[in-house]
């Protein structure tokens, strides 16, 4: 197997909203809010029209993108044996992703992410992790990890307690490790741990400019470049309108954004960017070709609704 993803198994529920909906519900545009109360989540959803539901989660989106590029891939994520859990599993299997998890009835329901898309195409997420956030080391198959060339992890999954143990087991058994920092909220919440991962445990790190600047408390992007060069690893960064940069040891390559795109929804842009880059990486493309492939994949996904091509 080329790549095994380990992440939050979450059903994406996509809805279009106006900006005043965000204000009324005290949501900050373009961020992800964790909701811990099942009832609060149901109340939010009750007033909305659902556009689409998809078997999502950040790493799952990347893994499906890799499958669509004809790579042999798998996924581990915790679901419950309920209606959404069944839909989740079916959704991945339809995309030719091997699912290394046997669902059973859990105390908490299958995780759900409400993706609110405003008219400017920005997405604001409200996530009820449900049982996805309760992943533990017993849920992670060491055999599946050892049989994959690279594992892909997400910052969203990292948390103290059981998820951290699942993470540690995955890293200990992996041949190589890639991870997305996921969100500035995650970086700020787990800064010392994430910094340790980037410096000592990860072979490939994906981040956007905000996340990496926050992680190392950088004042300028030059500091980020120098930090990345000093690691001797692969650091892949997206910079919005400034394009993307990959740093590997002393090599620094850049890729501009595609012009004249009809942007509809930015959901999944980072996930599909990671898929494109990893596709290049595991298929022996150069650093520049891998970066270009990541840009191509993210350019395609933002011209449609949802995180799937």
N, C-alpha and C positions, 0 to 999 in steps of 0.2 A: 504493500500500500504506500502511495506517495505521501499523503498527508492525513493526519487524524486531528480533527478539531475537538476540543473539550470546552464546553461553554454553557451558558444559561439556555435551557430549552424553553423558549417563550413563544407563544402564539401572538403574532403581530396583528393588531386590529387598527386599520388605517381609516381615519376620519378627516374630512376637510372642515376647518373652522375659520371664523374671522378673528382678528386680533383681540376684539373685546372679550371673547370667550376666555382667552388666556388671562387677561386682566381680572375678570370677574372671579376666576378660580385661583388667583394668586400664583400663576405659573410664569416662569421666566422663559422667554422665547429662546429656542435653540439649545435648551439644556434638558437633562434627564432628571426627573424627580422620582424618588422611590416612594411608593405608597405601601404602608404596612397594614392597613386596615381594609379588609375585603369589602366592607360596606361602603367606605369612602370611594373605592374604585367603581363599584356598581353605580353609585350616585352620579359620578362623572360620566359614565358611559350611557346612563339612561336618557340623557337629553341629546344624544348624538346619532347621526345617521352613519352606519358602517359602510365604507366603500369596498373594503376587501379584508379578508383574513388570510394570513400566511404563516407557515412554520418558520418562525424567525429566531431572533437572538443573533448577536453580532457575528460570532464565529460560525454559526450555522449558515448565515448568509454567505460568508466567504467560502465555506466548504461547498455549498451548492454552486457558486460561481466556478469553483475549480472543477466540479463534476461536469458542468456545462462545457468546459474546455477540454473534456475527455481525460481528466486525471482520475486515477483510482483513489477514492477518498472515503473516509468514515467519520462518524461523529459520536461523541458521548455527551449526554445531557439528561438530567433527571426530570421525569414527568410522572404524573399520577395516572392510574388506570381510570380515567374519566373521559367524557366526550371530547374535550379539547386535547387530552393526551393522545387519544386515538387518531384525531385529525393530524396532530403533530407528526406522529410516526408515519402515517400514510403519506404526508406531504414530503417527507425526506426520502422515503423509498421510491416515490414517483420520480424523484430527481437523481436516482441511481446512487444515493449515498447509503453506505452500510451503517446501520444504526446499532451500536454496541451497548444497548441498555435494555433490560427486561423490566417493563413497567409493572407496578403493583399498586394496590390502593394505598394512598398516602393520607396522612392527616390533613395536609394542605392541598388545594387543587393545583392543576398544571398552571405554570406562570403565564401571565398575559402582559403585553405592552401596548398601551394606547398611544398611537402615533398621530399627533394633531398637526395637520399640514395647513399653514396659513397661506393667504394669496401670494406672498412673496416666495413661496416654495420652501421656506424654512420649516424644519420639523421640530416639534417640542414633544418630549416623551414622558409618559407617566407609566411607571413599571410596577406591577404587583408581581413580585418574584414567585410567590407561591412555593411549591416544592422545589423549583429549580435552584433556589438559594440555599437549599438544605443538602446539596451534594456532599458526599463524604468519600473517604478513601475506598470503601467497599464498592462504591458505584463505578470506580475507575478500573478498567481492565488492563493490568500490567502487560499481558500478552499482546493485546491490540496495540498498545503504545510501542512495545519493542519491535513490532512488525511494520511500523511506519517510519519513513525516512525522517519526517519532521512532524512534531506536534504543534498545533496552533492554539494558544490560550487567549483569553480576553480578560482585561482588567476588571470588567464588570463582575466577574465570577469570584475574584479574590476577596476573601473576608476572613476575619479571625475565626478560629475554631475549626469546624469540619471542612469548610471549603478550602482553607489553607492546607489542611492535611491532604486533601485530594490533589491540590496543586503540587505540593511537595512530592507526593508519590509519582505524579505524572512526570515531573522534571527529573526525578531520580532514575526513572526507567526509560527516558527518551534518548534517542540517538542525537537529535538536534531539537532546539526549542525556539519557536517564534511566538511573539505575544504583541497584542495591541493594547496600548494604555487606555483605550476606550473613551475616556471623558475626563475633562478637567476636574469634575467633582470627585472622580475616583482617585486621581493623582493627588489632589489636596488632602483627601481623607487618609490615604495610605502612603504618603510621600516617602518615609524612610524605607519601607518595605519595597516599594516600586524601584527606588534608586538602587537598592541592593540587587534586585532582580536584573535590572538593566546592566549594571556593572559586572555582575558575577555569574548570572544563571542563563541569560538569554543569548542566543546566537543572532537572532533578528528581532528588532524592536520596531513596531509601527506606532507613529504618533502624529498628531497635528502640531502646528507651531505653538499654539497656546499651551498644550499639554507638556511639551518638552521644555518650554521656557519656564513653566511653573515647577516642573520636576527638579530642575537644577538652579532655580532662582536666577535665571539669566536676565541681563539687562539688554543684551543685543543678540541678534541671530548669529553673529560671529562667534560668540561664546559657545553657542550650541554646536557649531561646526567643529570648534577646537575640542570640546568635550567628546564629541562623537569620534573624532579621529584618534583621540587618546585611548579609546576602549579597544580598538582592534576588532570590533564586531561589525555587524551590518545594521545601520540605523536608517530607517526610511520615513521621510517626513512629508506631510502634505501642508501646503501653505496658502490654501484658498486661491485667490486670483494670481498669486505669484507662482503657481504650479507646484511641483514636487521636487524633492532632493533626496538622493541616496548617498550615504557615506559608508565606505568600507575601507577600513585602515586609512591610507592616505588618499584614496580615490574619492572624488566628489563629483557626482553627475547630477544634472538638472534636466527637468522636462517642463515645458510651458503648458498652460491649459489649452484645451481645444477651443477654437473660436466659433462664433455663430451657433451656439447650442441653444435649443429651445428648452430651457430648464423648467421642469414641471414639479419636481419633488427631490429634495436632497437626501431622502432616506436611503441608507445603504451605500452612499458614495464611498465612505472610508472602507466599508466591508468588501466592496467589489474591487476597490483599489488594491487592497491586500491580496485578494484572490488573483488578480492579474499579475502582481509582482511575484507572488509565490509560484504561479504557473511558470513564469520565466525562470525563476530560480531553480526549480526542481527539474526543468527541462534544458538545463545547461545554456541558457541565454546569458548574454552579458548583463552587467549591472544596468547599463543604459537601456537595453532592450526590455529588461524586466520592468524598469520604471515606466517606459513607454506603454507597456502592456497594462500596467496598473492604471495609467491615465486613460487609456482607451476604454477599459472596463467601467471605470467610474463615470466617464463621459456618457456612456450608453445608458447607465442606470438612472442618471438624473433627468433624462428626457422622458421618463414614464413614471407612473405612480407605483410606489413600493420598491422593495430591495431585491427584486428578482428580475433577471433578463428573460 
